[in-house]
């Protein structure tokens, strides 16, 4: 048997397993109840890859007497479809709104499935502006990383509703508080607070044992937002990535950002060269966090440049 034929037969033999793995990744994990009517759908963490179909971030939904509010729609149309199916398997109440809390691919591109299902999509006006400015490029990169089949049907869509600040959502039939304290982890990043259940969907404002990315962040604003979230004294916090946790996830995110800022300022004061920063800015206490080797190294360079600019121009480091 020649080599080409052996390869063809091997591919045929493996195809069912590969397809099953892809189908499992697209179907996604089962929702987990956090409180009465409050559900979390876990992401895998890590970086988007074919093995996880890009399902790295958390999603969730809140069921009220009048309907369902979904949060963060997944990386693809397929993820959005899976989230809709999970909601419909959990409750017969109608889907009333899909809320995108922050501008990361794992929150955005499943919105096409909600649009197809006639569910309005909402996000902050500043987040929508950021999405329009760059997310076509994000989508193209995901097609390269995950493949055209995994991203089929995915698109950048304009939200049906844009809001400018904190507000109260009534679509579920009980009040849910939409929180926005200004530019923090990114422009227009928001959190959803269920005061009756004391559950906080923190969106991109909080990570759990994952290094938070500061590319779009205003660090002082982020710290102010985290202080506001901590003051709520939530019982459960759903972060952008990582398991649902208690308020300690808020404190840990804040502590990392403070340590990063302090280290960057120290390196600037020491006259460190930018090329040496990723190594010199190591924070061993966080080395076990998800994506430390990638995101922390990038964060270090960004924080260093911002601290350097602040020193040169007499500005506050952002």
URURTA-V154771 format. One record per backbone hydrogen bond with DSSP energy under -0.5 kcal/mol. NH is the residue of the N-H (numbers start at 0). CO is the residue of the C=O. E is the energy in kcal/mol with one decimal. If there is no record, write none. Layout:
nh = <NH NH>
co = <CO CO>
e = <E E>
This chain:
nh = <5 6 7 8 9 10 11 12 13 14 15 17 18 19 20 21 22 23 24 25 26 27 31 33 34 37 38 39 40 41 43 44 51 52 52 53 54 55 57 58 59 60 61 62 63 63 65 66 67 68 69 69 70 71 72 73 79 80 81 82 83 84 85 86 87 88 89 89 90 95 95 96 97 98 98 99 100 103 106 107 107 108 109 110 111 112 113 114 115 116 117 118 119 121 122 124 127 128 129 130 131 132 133 133 134 136 137 138 139 140 141 142 143 144 145 146 146 150 151 153 156 159 160 162 166 168 172 175 176 177 177 178 178 183 188 189 190 191 192 193 193 194 197 198 199 200 200 201 201 202 204 205 207 208 210 216 217 218 218 221 222 223 224 225 226 227 228 229 230 231 231 232 234 235 236 237 238 239 239 244 248 249 250 251 252 253 254 255 256 257 258 259 260 261 262 263 264 265 266 267 268 269 270 271 275 276 276 277 279 280 281 285 286 288 289 291 294 295 295 296 297 298 299 300 301 302 303 304 305 306 307 308 309 310 311 312 313 314>
co = <1 2 3 4 5 6 7 8 9 10 11 13 14 15 16 17 18 19 20 21 22 23 39 37 37 34 60 31 58 39 54 55 48 48 49 48 51 53 239 40 70 38 68 36 61 66 171 171 93 61 67 96 59 98 106 105 75 76 77 78 79 80 81 82 83 84 85 86 86 67 93 67 119 69 96 121 98 101 103 103 104 104 73 107 108 109 109 110 111 112 114 113 117 97 160 162 123 124 125 126 127 128 129 130 130 133 133 134 135 136 137 138 139 140 141 141 142 146 148 150 154 120 120 122 177 175 169 168 192 166 175 176 190 185 185 100 178 200 176 191 198 192 193 193 235 191 198 199 237 237 201 202 240 206 289 213 183 216 317 217 218 219 220 221 222 223 224 225 226 227 228 229 197 197 244 199 236 202 205 236 245 246 246 247 248 249 250 251 252 253 254 255 256 257 258 259 260 261 262 263 264 265 267 266 272 272 273 273 275 276 278 282 283 285 208 288 290 290 291 291 293 294 295 296 297 298 299 300 301 302 303 304 305 306 307 308 309 309>
e = <-2.2 -2.4 -2.0 -2.6 -2.5 -2.5 -2.1 -2.3 -2.3 -1.6 -0.6 -2.3 -3.0 -2.5 -2.4 -2.5 -2.7 -2.6 -2.4 -2.4 -2.6 -2.1 -2.8 -3.0 -1.3 -2.2 -2.8 -2.6 -2.7 -0.5 -2.5 -1.1 -1.1 -0.9 -0.6 -1.2 -2.6 -2.1 -2.7 -2.6 -1.6 -2.1 -2.5 -3.6 -0.6 -3.0 -2.7 -1.3 -2.2 -2.3 -0.5 -3.0 -3.0 -2.9 -2.1 -0.8 -2.2 -2.6 -2.3 -2.5 -2.4 -2.4 -2.4 -2.3 -2.6 -1.8 -0.8 -0.8 -2.2 -2.8 -0.6 -1.5 -2.4 -3.3 -0.5 -2.6 -0.6 -1.5 -2.4 -1.1 -0.6 -1.2 -2.1 -2.0 -1.1 -1.3 -1.0 -2.7 -2.2 -1.7 -1.5 -2.9 -0.5 -2.8 -1.8 -2.9 -2.5 -2.0 -2.2 -2.7 -2.3 -1.5 -1.1 -0.7 -2.6 -0.9 -1.2 -2.2 -2.0 -2.2 -2.2 -2.1 -1.6 -2.3 -3.4 -0.7 -1.4 -1.3 -1.1 -2.1 -0.7 -1.7 -2.1 -1.2 -1.5 -3.4 -1.6 -2.0 -2.7 -3.2 -0.6 -0.6 -3.1 -1.1 -1.7 -2.4 -1.7 -2.7 -3.1 -0.5 -2.8 -0.9 -1.9 -1.3 -2.8 -3.1 -0.5 -0.9 -2.3 -0.6 -1.9 -1.2 -1.7 -0.6 -2.2 -1.5 -2.7 -0.5 -3.4 -2.7 -2.5 -2.1 -2.3 -2.6 -2.1 -1.9 -2.2 -2.7 -1.7 -0.6 -1.2 -1.6 -2.5 -1.6 -3.2 -3.2 -0.7 -0.7 -2.7 -2.7 -1.9 -0.8 -1.6 -2.5 -2.0 -2.3 -2.4 -2.3 -2.2 -2.2 -2.4 -2.8 -2.3 -2.5 -2.4 -2.5 -2.3 -2.0 -2.2 -2.1 -2.4 -1.7 -1.5 -2.4 -1.5 -0.6 -1.2 -0.5 -2.6 -2.6 -1.3 -2.4 -1.4 -2.0 -2.8 -1.7 -2.5 -0.8 -1.0 -0.8 -1.7 -3.2 -2.8 -1.5 -2.2 -3.3 -2.3 -2.3 -2.2 -2.5 -2.7 -2.3 -2.4 -2.0 -2.4 -2.7 -1.0 -1.2>
